[in-house]
Amino acid sequence: MRKLVSLFFVLALLASCAEEQSTATKTYKGNFLLFEDNAVLEVNEVMYTVTNDAMTQELATKAANWQKTPYDMVPVTLEAVVKAKPANAEGWDSILTIKKIVEVSPTAVGPDIEIEETKQ
């Protein structure tokens, strides 16, 4: 009986630790894009699906000031929570939920890639 209670206690402790990790807010600095109803954040070549909620809409409004075209990604710094995507959901492997918009910047994050047109 004692072993059973000890085992239950250890499992409960592990489960509570797992829940704490999944709700931890971290700072993410990357490139944001909202196109139609799909929002993404690219951080160091890793893509996150962004939950489409009021915070995402607020970020999209701020980011629109820096976009030249609807397809331009805008550098942002966010505090957010990341969770794994449910098995039956569409999108990237991780879902990011914005908790706080720290900064929206006109300066690109990471190297720019320029495509030169050549005549042949």
C-alpha atoms as one frame of an Amber mdcrd trajectory, in Angstrom:
protein
   0.000   0.000   0.000   2.835   2.357   0.853   4.461   1.746  -2.520   1.191
   2.467  -4.287   0.772   5.783  -2.456   4.404   6.703  -3.182   3.966   5.854
  -6.854   0.797   7.947  -7.035   2.590  10.876  -5.382   5.508  10.702  -7.841
   3.149  10.536 -10.835   1.148  13.501  -9.542   4.356  15.478  -9.047   5.550
  14.713 -12.576   2.182  15.643 -14.059   2.158  18.993 -12.270   5.685  19.768
 -13.498   4.676  18.973 -17.075   1.732  21.374 -16.832   3.951  24.168 -15.503
   6.386  23.808 -18.400   3.653  23.971 -21.030   2.315  27.271 -19.662   5.672
  29.007 -19.204   5.849  32.388 -20.927   9.040  32.980 -22.899  10.321  35.808
 -25.063  10.436  35.187 -28.809  12.126  37.469 -31.332  11.308  36.738 -34.950
   9.360  37.656 -38.067   5.559  37.839 -37.983   3.031  37.572 -40.796  -0.761
  37.497 -40.781  -2.266  36.642 -44.142  -6.022  36.185 -44.342  -6.769  34.106
 -41.204  -3.339  32.488 -40.838  -0.656  33.949 -38.604   2.903  32.645 -38.355
   6.043  33.560 -36.463   9.449  32.561 -37.839  12.194  32.361 -35.219  15.644
  31.195 -36.347  14.183  29.219 -39.261  11.570  27.555 -37.007   7.944  28.292
 -37.880   5.153  28.607 -35.306   1.431  28.766 -35.960   0.126  31.795 -34.044
  -3.248  31.530 -32.332  -5.638  33.918 -34.081  -7.042  35.916 -31.160  -7.325
  39.554 -30.052  -3.581  39.838 -29.303  -2.735  38.529 -32.768  -5.100  41.037
 -34.362  -3.513  43.849 -32.322  -0.060  42.723 -33.452  -1.227  42.532 -37.072
  -2.515  46.106 -36.865   0.831  47.330 -35.512   2.793  45.253 -38.036   0.757
  46.628 -40.954   2.491  49.988 -40.424   5.798  48.406 -41.496   4.587  46.175
 -44.330   5.173  47.314 -47.905   3.098  44.414 -49.245   0.652  42.032 -47.523
   3.339  39.313 -47.764   6.088  41.161 -45.863   7.129  39.634 -42.561   7.654
  42.154 -39.777  10.267  41.792 -37.010   8.652  41.489 -33.573   9.504  40.632
 -30.000   6.780  38.802 -28.093   6.151  37.125 -24.790   4.254  33.956 -25.570
   3.373  30.403 -24.628   4.133  27.547 -27.023   2.276  24.253 -27.048   2.413
  21.251 -29.333  -0.126  21.164 -32.137  -2.953  18.653 -31.658  -2.627  15.643
 -33.942  -5.710  16.508 -36.011  -4.952  20.245 -36.431  -3.477  21.921 -39.495
  -0.388  24.111 -39.452   3.124  23.977 -38.069   4.145  21.590 -35.262   3.934
  24.205 -32.499   1.202  26.692 -31.634   2.254  30.030 -30.154  -0.175  32.108
 -28.081   0.832  35.754 -27.634   0.668  37.047 -24.065   2.399  40.415 -24.550
   3.643  42.437 -27.516   7.061  43.747 -26.504   8.162  45.398 -29.749   7.253
  45.766 -33.409  10.268  46.918 -35.356  10.979  48.118 -38.890  14.449  46.556
 -38.698  14.756  43.040 -40.085  15.634  40.140 -37.812  18.362  38.010 -39.364
  20.023  38.333 -42.749  18.120  39.821 -45.665  18.021  37.919 -48.905  18.011
  39.967 -52.051  17.048  38.490 -55.372  18.707  40.096 -58.327  17.093  39.973
 -61.704  19.496  39.196 -64.504  18.872  39.516 -68.216  19.887  36.610 -70.377
